[in-house]
């Protein structure tokens, strides 16, 4: 029986304020590395995330992948559950939001090795993510792969709901 592939990730965000005084967010996303994504912008960005197996929790995988892909430790703070989303590939992604500041220029991305060009027998190393950027939800909607856009909307909803709460 085949087991479905699962990934987990951590979406850093910072709270902003719109002109109307409503709270909003900016999110930190990464452009996927390697030759397939090199010339693409639209739907070529991702939440820092990665696959995990049955012997690892989703939370542990999100923490590990964040550190591997950005080369910096996970900032302290409370994680906000953003739920799951099934990608077109069939992979299920679980994500959390974390409010934190991070200088995108300080990131030292992890790498992976693959045969390139295909069939050449030559192994080359590529960054897992080749650049990072803080984006508004609208920018993220254009850049993120389709199956991950829902995480930004869920995060935005939770931040706005918390701002409207009498306890906020």
C-alpha positions in Angstrom: 0.0 0.0 0.0 1.5 3.3 -1.0 1.7 6.1 1.5 0.9 9.6 0.4 3.7 12.2 0.5 3.5 14.8 3.2 5.4 18.1 3.7 5.4 20.6 6.5 6.5 24.3 6.5 6.7 27.5 8.4 5.4 30.8 6.9 7.0 33.8 8.6 4.9 36.9 8.7 5.0 40.5 9.9 1.9 42.6 10.7 1.3 45.7 8.6 -1.4 48.3 8.6 -3.4 49.3 5.6 -4.3 52.9 4.8 -7.8 52.2 6.2 -6.3 51.2 9.5 -7.0 47.5 9.1 -4.3 45.0 10.0 -2.7 43.0 7.3 0.4 40.8 6.8 3.5 40.5 4.7 4.9 36.9 4.3 8.4 35.6 3.7 8.4 33.2 0.7 11.3 31.6 -1.3 11.8 31.1 -5.0 12.4 27.5 -5.7 16.0 26.7 -6.8 17.3 24.5 -9.6 17.1 24.6 -13.4 13.4 23.9 -13.7 12.4 27.1 -11.8 15.3 29.4 -13.0 13.3 31.3 -15.6 10.0 31.4 -13.8 8.4 33.9 -11.4 4.7 33.2 -11.4 3.8 30.1 -9.4 7.5 29.4 -8.7 7.7 30.4 -5.1 7.0 28.4 -2.0 6.6 28.4 1.8 9.9 27.0 3.2 8.8 23.4 3.6 9.9 19.8 3.1 8.8 16.2 3.1 8.8 14.0 6.2 8.2 10.4 7.0 6.2 8.5 9.5 8.9 8.7 12.2 8.9 12.5 12.3 6.2 14.9 13.4 4.9 17.6 11.1 6.1 20.3 13.6 9.6 18.8 13.7 9.8 18.6 9.9 8.7 22.2 9.6 11.4 23.3 12.0 14.1 21.2 10.3 13.1 22.3 6.8 13.1 26.0 7.8 16.6 25.7 9.2 17.8 23.7 6.2 16.3 25.9 3.5 17.1 29.3 5.1 20.3 28.4 7.0 19.1 30.2 10.1 17.4 29.0 13.2 13.6 29.2 13.6 12.8 32.5 15.4 11.1 32.2 18.8 7.4 32.8 19.0 4.0 31.2 18.9 3.1 29.1 15.9 -0.3 29.6 14.3 -1.8 26.5 12.7 -2.8 27.1 9.1 -4.0 23.6 8.4 -3.4 21.4 5.4 -3.6 21.8 1.6 -3.4 19.1 -1.0 -1.1 20.0 -3.9 -1.7 19.1 -7.6 1.1 16.6 -7.2 -1.0 14.8 -4.6 1.3 15.8 -1.7 -0.4 17.2 1.4 1.3 20.2 2.9 0.8 21.3 6.6 1.8 24.8 7.5 2.1 27.2 10.4 2.5 30.9 10.6 5.1 32.6 12.8 5.3 36.3 13.4 9.0 37.3 13.2 11.4 39.6 11.5 14.1 38.2 9.3 16.5 40.0 7.0 16.0 38.1 3.7 19.6 39.0 2.7 20.9 37.1 5.7 19.6 33.8 4.5 22.1 31.1 3.4 20.0 28.5 1.5 20.6 24.8 1.7 21.5 22.9 -1.5 20.6 19.7 -3.3 22.4 17.7 -5.9 20.9 16.4 -9.2 21.9 15.3 -12.6 22.0 18.3 -14.9 21.5 18.4 -17.8 19.3 15.3 -17.6 21.0 12.2 -19.0 24.4 13.8 -19.0 25.7 11.9 -16.0 26.9 15.2 -14.5 25.9 15.9 -10.9 25.4 19.6 -10.0 24.5 21.3 -6.8 21.7 23.9 -6.7 20.2 26.0 -3.9 16.9 24.6 -2.5 15.6 28.1 -2.7 17.6 30.7 -4.5 16.1 33.9 -3.1 13.6 35.1 -0.5 11.3 38.1 -0.4 8.7 39.7 1.9 5.4 39.9 0.0 2.0 41.3 0.4 -0.8 38.7 0.2 -1.5 40.0 -3.4 2.1 39.5 -4.4 2.2 36.1 -2.7 -0.9 35.0 -4.6 0.9 35.7 -7.9 4.2 34.1 -6.9 3.2 31.0 -4.8 2.4 27.7 -6.3 -1.4 27.4 -6.4 -1.8 24.8 -3.6 0.0 27.1 -1.1 -1.9 30.3 -1.6 -4.6 29.2 0.8 -2.1 29.5 3.7 -1.6 33.2 3.2 -5.4 33.8 3.1 -5.9 31.7 6.3 -3.1 33.6 8.0 -4.5 37.0 6.9 -8.0 36.0 8.2 -6.6 34.9 11.6 -4.5 38.1 12.0 -7.5 40.3 11.2 -9.8 38.3 13.4 -7.3 38.6 16.3 -7.2 42.4 15.7 -11.0 42.6 15.9 -11.1 40.5 19.1 -11.8 42.5 22.3 -8.8 40.6 23.9 -6.4 41.8 21.2 
